[in-house]
Amino acid sequence: MSQAGFEQAGIEVQQKAVFDLLRGAIERVFAPDRVEQFLQKLDRKNLSIRQFEEVLGKSVFEQLDEQLARSGKTARQLYAGLSVSDQGQMRELYLTALEAVDQGLREKYAKIYRYY
């Protein structure tokens, strides 16, 4: 029996410029050389990494990503401006990124990775 890998649905992004700006911030924050800063920030703010909307509400991305900070928009504003389908794709991108973090870091920051 073969195992099928995850394949993202081919839903077209409706607000590409806004989506790309927020996606870029998430990708930069999750970059291997910067992700520990992000995890430390979540830990200090006592945030669960899986609560995307709460992370947005605490302005974590703006604090860690200069390009987003210079844009004049918050990550929360960008996310709110997306269509429902674009928001779903953004949450999926974020959740996929947090699961791709190095296992050693995930263990070190197990508290923020907990489901409860």
N, C-alpha and C positions, 0 to 999 in steps of 0.2 A: 504494500500500500504506500503510495507516494504522498508526501506532505505538500500541500499547496501553501505558498507563501502569501503574505498579506499583499493585497493589491487595492490601492485606493480607487474609489469610484471616479469615473471621468466626468465630474460635474464642472462645468466652466465657471470660473470666477467672474462675478458680475462687476465688482468694483476693484479692478486690477491694481490701480495706483495705490489705493488705501491698503489693500491686501498685501501688496509687495512691501510697503513701508513697514507694516507690522511684522510680516514674515521675516524681513531682514533683521529687525531688532531681536526677534526670538532666536534666529539662527546665530547672530553674533553673541548673544548671551550664553547660548549653549555650546559655543565653540570650545574645544578641549582646553585651550589655554585660559579661558575666562569663566568656565562653568562653576568652578569652586567659589568664586566671588558671589555668584548668583545663589548658590546653595547656602553660603554663609549668611547672606542677606535674609533669605527666607527663614533660616534658623533663628537669627536675631529678632525677627519680627513675629516669630512663633506662627508661621504660616505653613500650611500643608502644600506641598508642591503640586498636588493633584487638583487643588481648588483654583483653577485658572482665573475665574472672575475675581476672587479675593486677591490674587497676586496682582491683577490689573488695578484693582481698587487701591492698593497700597503703593502704587507708582514705582514698583521695583524696576521695571524695564527702563524707565526714564532716568533712574538713578545710576544705572549701569551702562547704558548705551548712549554715547554722546550724539550720535547721528539722530536718534529719535528725540533726544532732548532739544536739539537744535531745530527740529521740524516745527516746533510751536504747538504741537498736538500731543496729548497724552496717549498712551497705549489704550487706555479705557475709552477715550473719545474715538479713536480709530476703530476699535472693536465695535463700539455702539453704532458707528456709521456704516457698518457692513450689513449686507442682507443676511437673513437667517441662514441661508445655505452657505454663504461665505463664512459666517461665524462658526458654523459646524465644521467646516474645513479647517479653520484656524485652530479650533479646539483640538481637532484630530492631529494637526501638525505639532502643536504644543505637547500633547500627550505622547506622541511618537518620539519627540525629542527628549522628553524626560526619561523615557524608558531606555534610550540609547546611551545614557550617561554611564561612564565607566563603573563597573561593579564595585570597585574599591571605594569610590566616592559615594556610591549609593549606600554602601554599608556604613561608611563614616557618618553620613547624614541620614541614617535610618529613621530617625525621629520625624523628619519632614516627609519621608516616603511612606509612612504608615497610612493605612486606609481609614483609621479612626481618629 
